Amino acid sequence: MLRAFDTITGNAPAGTLVVAGTERAVLRGGGLGYAMPWHWHDCLMLLLPSRGALDLRCEARREGTWVTEDRFAVVPAEHPHETLALREGQVHVAVYVTEAAIRRVEADLGCLDRIRSETRASALFPLTPGIRALQALCCDRDADADPLASAAEREHLAAALLIRCLAAIERARPLPAATSQGHGAALVDEVRAFVEARPDRTVSLDALADRFDVSRRHLTRLFRERVGLSVGAFQQARRLAAATELLIRTHLPVGEAALRTGFESGSALARSLRRQDGRSPTEIRTASVAMARSAAR
């Protein structure tokens, strides 16, 4: 399926379009269930994850590679590809660049032969601090409501982001496809984030293996190697941490704090807390109040 530049800018969902001109556009993406099945563009695309990882599959690399927060992907025009967010909290920026925009940059800055050579095929490049700063501005939704964030400022932001990305392509060699070690690290990061976003429920190992398309055995081994805990023990630790935070920071009844963090009852939470550090919910709250009073003196 062709997604032409005009279609991309003209049909962008509400709240996703940062800037759109006749030669260049910047869109925010990600969120719940983000997935783009096989398609291609009539322009160059730069794909920059801001949070979480994207599974990018291209015609020449159908096994896919993970585009993580330390790198960005280049997908040339007319190269079929598909993308899938690996968790609901994934956020990324996509920059669409027409040939006319490239020629305009070339007229201003000089020959871009090296960049043109490096962008003939899909590739990954390191995401620099300068790119990350501009990327963060593109993801800042609060700026959308700010009248000072004018269209002209957005256009300058998009231009600066494009130049920074082109400079990174020119200066750095393409990164290799994700190694098994890098893939494993990204997988564990995604699983941890997925679990931490759901402190009120127990996500089964089967559900996690199915969600991230790996075997239970592989996920269990990777997680224990990199975190030092089983998936179940990690979930329990995060729920206890979330419950403790609620007990310290709020006046919620113990039973309500328990339900909000996935425990069946206040007594179930109390038993788990006692097993962890020997204190009851009341003792945790009392110690917190005493510490706050002591700090205020």
C-alpha positions in Angstrom: 0.0 0.0 0.0 1.4 3.4 -1.0 1.2 6.2 1.6 2.0 9.3 -0.5 3.4 12.4 1.2 0.2 14.3 0.5 -1.8 11.5 2.1 0.4 11.4 5.2 0.0 15.1 5.8 -3.6 15.4 4.8 -4.9 12.4 6.8 -2.8 12.7 9.9 -4.9 11.9 13.0 -5.7 14.8 15.3 -2.9 15.7 17.6 -0.2 13.8 15.7 0.9 16.5 13.2 3.7 18.7 14.4 4.3 20.5 11.2 3.5 19.9 7.5 4.8 21.8 4.5 4.9 21.0 0.8 8.3 19.3 1.1 8.7 18.1 4.7 6.5 16.9 7.5 6.9 15.8 11.2 4.4 13.6 12.9 4.2 12.1 16.4 3.2 8.4 16.7 2.9 5.5 19.1 0.4 4.8 21.8 -2.1 2.0 22.4 -1.9 -0.6 19.7 0.3 1.3 17.3 1.0 -0.8 14.2 1.5 0.1 10.5 1.1 -3.0 8.2 3.2 -3.3 5.0 3.3 -0.1 3.1 5.8 2.3 1.4 6.2 6.0 0.9 7.0 8.2 -2.1 9.5 10.1 0.2 12.3 9.4 2.6 11.2 8.6 6.2 13.3 9.1 9.4 11.9 7.1 12.3 13.0 8.3 15.8 11.8 6.5 19.0 11.5 8.8 22.0 10.3 6.1 24.4 10.2 2.4 24.0 11.1 0.3 20.9 9.6 -0.2 17.5 9.8 -3.5 15.6 10.8 -2.4 12.0 10.6 -5.0 9.2 11.7 -4.1 5.7 11.5 -6.0 2.5 15.2 -6.8 2.6 15.1 -7.7 6.4 11.8 -9.4 7.1 13.0 -10.9 10.4 12.9 -7.3 11.6 15.1 -5.2 13.9 14.3 -3.2 16.9 14.6 0.5 16.7 15.4 1.7 20.3 15.8 5.0 22.0 19.5 5.3 21.1 19.1 5.1 17.4 16.9 6.2 14.5 16.0 4.4 11.3 16.2 5.6 7.7 13.6 4.1 5.3 14.1 5.2 1.6 11.2 6.0 -0.7 9.5 3.1 -2.2 10.9 0.6 0.3 8.1 -1.6 1.7 8.2 -1.9 5.5 6.0 -2.4 8.5 6.2 -1.1 12.1 4.9 -2.3 15.4 5.1 -0.7 18.9 6.2 -3.1 21.5 4.2 -1.5 24.3 1.4 1.0 24.7 3.6 3.7 26.1 5.8 3.8 23.0 6.3 7.3 21.5 8.2 8.2 18.3 8.7 11.0 15.8 8.5 10.4 12.1 10.1 12.8 9.7 8.9 12.6 6.0 11.2 14.3 3.5 10.6 14.7 -0.2 13.3 14.8 -2.9 12.6 18.5 -3.3 13.5 19.1 0.4 16.7 17.2 0.0 17.7 19.3 -3.1 16.9 22.4 -1.1 19.2 21.4 1.7 21.8 20.5 -0.9 21.6 23.9 -2.5 22.1 25.6 0.9 24.8 23.3 2.4 26.6 21.7 -0.6 26.9 18.2 -2.0 25.0 15.4 -0.1 26.5 12.5 -2.0 27.5 10.7 1.2 24.1 11.1 2.6 22.4 10.0 -0.6 24.6 6.9 -0.7 23.8 6.0 2.9 20.1 6.4 2.4 19.6 4.1 -0.6 18.7 1.2 1.7 17.1 1.0 5.1 19.7 1.6 7.9 20.1 2.6 11.5 22.1 5.5 12.8 23.1 6.7 16.3 20.7 9.2 17.9 22.8 12.2 19.1 22.1 14.5 22.0 21.2 17.3 19.6 18.6 15.2 17.8 17.2 14.0 21.1 16.7 17.6 22.3 14.8 18.6 19.1 12.9 15.3 19.2 11.7 16.1 22.8 10.3 19.4 21.6 8.4 17.7 18.8 6.9 15.4 21.4 5.9 18.2 23.8 2.1 18.3 23.5 1.9 21.2 26.0 3.5 23.4 23.3 0.5 22.7 21.0 -1.7 24.8 23.3 0.8 27.6 23.6 0.1 30.5 21.3 3.8 31.3 21.2 4.4 27.9 19.6 3.6 29.4 16.2 3.6 27.6 12.8 6.9 29.4 11.9 8.6 28.1 15.1 7.4 24.6 14.3 8.8 24.9 10.8 12.2 25.9 12.1 12.1 23.0 14.6 11.4 20.6 11.8 14.2 22.1 9.6 16.6 21.8 12.5 15.7 18.2 13.2 16.1 17.2 9.6 19.6 18.9 9.4 20.7 17.2 12.6 19.6 13.8 11.3 21.4 14.4 8.0 24.5 15.4 9.8 24.4 12.2 11.9 24.0 10.2 8.7 27.0 11.9 7.1 29.3 11.6 10.1 28.5 8.1 11.4 28.6 4.7 9.9 25.3 2.8 9.8 24.8 0.7 12.9 24.5 -3.1 12.6 21.2 -4.7 12.9 20.3 -5.5 16.5 22.5 -8.2 17.9 21.0 -11.0 20.0 22.5 -9.2 23.1 21.0 -5.8 22.1 17.7 -7.4 21.2 17.6 -9.2 24.6 18.3 -5.9 26.5 15.6 -4.1 24.6 13.2 -7.0 25.2 13.8 -6.9 28.9 13.4 -3.1 29.0 10.1 -3.4 27.2 8.8 -6.2 29.5 9.8 -4.2 32.6 8.0 -1.1 31.3 4.9 -3.1 30.4 4.8 -4.7 33.9 5.5 -1.4 35.7 2.6 0.3 33.9 0.2 -2.2 35.4 0.9 -2.3 39.1 -2.7 -3.3 39.8 -2.6 -6.6 38.0 -0.6 -9.7 37.7 0.5 -10.2 34.0 1.1 -13.9 33.4 4.3 -15.2 31.9 2.2 -16.7 29.1 0.6 -13.3 28.4 4.0 -11.6 28.3 5.5 -14.3 26.0 2.6 -13.9 23.6 2.6 -10.1 23.7 6.4 -10.0 22.9 6.4 -13.0 20.6 9.0 -15.0 22.5 9.0 -18.3 24.3 8.3 -18.5 28.0 11.7 -20.2 28.5 13.6 -17.5 26.6 11.9 -14.7 28.3 12.4 -16.2 31.7 16.2 -16.7 31.1 16.7 -13.2 29.7 14.8 -11.5 32.5 16.6 -13.3 35.3 20.0 -12.7 33.6 19.4 -8.9 33.3 17.2 -8.1 36.3 18.3 -10.7 38.8 14.7 -11.7 39.5 12.1 -13.9 37.9 9.3 -12.1 36.1 6.9 -13.0 39.0 9.3 -11.8 41.7 9.8 -8.5 39.8 6.1 -7.9 39.5 5.6 -8.6 43.2 8.5 -6.2 44.1 7.0 -3.4 41.9 3.6 -3.9 43.4 5.0 -3.7 46.9 6.9 -0.6 46.0 3.8 1.0 44.5 1.7 0.1 47.5 4.4 1.5 49.9 4.4 4.7 47.9 0.6 5.0 48.3 0.8 4.4 52.0 3.5 7.1 52.4 2.1 9.7 50.0 -1.6 9.4 50.5 -4.3 8.9 53.2 -6.0 6.1 51.3 -7.2 3.2 53.5 -4.9 0.2 53.5 -7.6 -1.9 51.7 -7.8 0.7 48.9 -4.1 1.0 48.5 -4.0 -2.8 48.3 -6.6 -3.0 45.5 -4.9 -0.3 43.5 -1.7 -2.3 43.5 -3.1 -5.7 42.7 -3.5 -7.2 46.2 -6.7 -9.0 47.1 -7.1 -7.2 50.4 -5.5 -5.1 53.0 -4.5 -8.2 54.9 -2.9 -9.7 51.9 -0.8 -6.5 51.4 0.1 -6.5 55.1 1.3 -10.1 55.0 3.5 -9.3 51.9 4.9 -6.2 53.5 5.8 -8.1 56.7 7.6 -10.7 54.7 9.5 -8.1 52.8 10.8 -5.9 55.7 9.0 -6.9 58.8 6.7 -3.8 59.0 3.0 -3.5 58.8 1.2 -0.8 56.7 0.6 1.2 59.9 4.2 1.0 60.9 5.3 2.2 57.5 3.0 5.2 57.7 4.0 6.0 61.3 7.7 5.9 60.3 7.1 8.1 57.3 5.2 10.7 59.4 8.0 10.7 62.0 10.7 11.2 59.4 8.8 14.1 57.8 8.4 15.8 61.2 12.1 15.3 61.9 13.1 16.8 58.6 10.8 19.8 59.2 12.5 20.8 62.4 
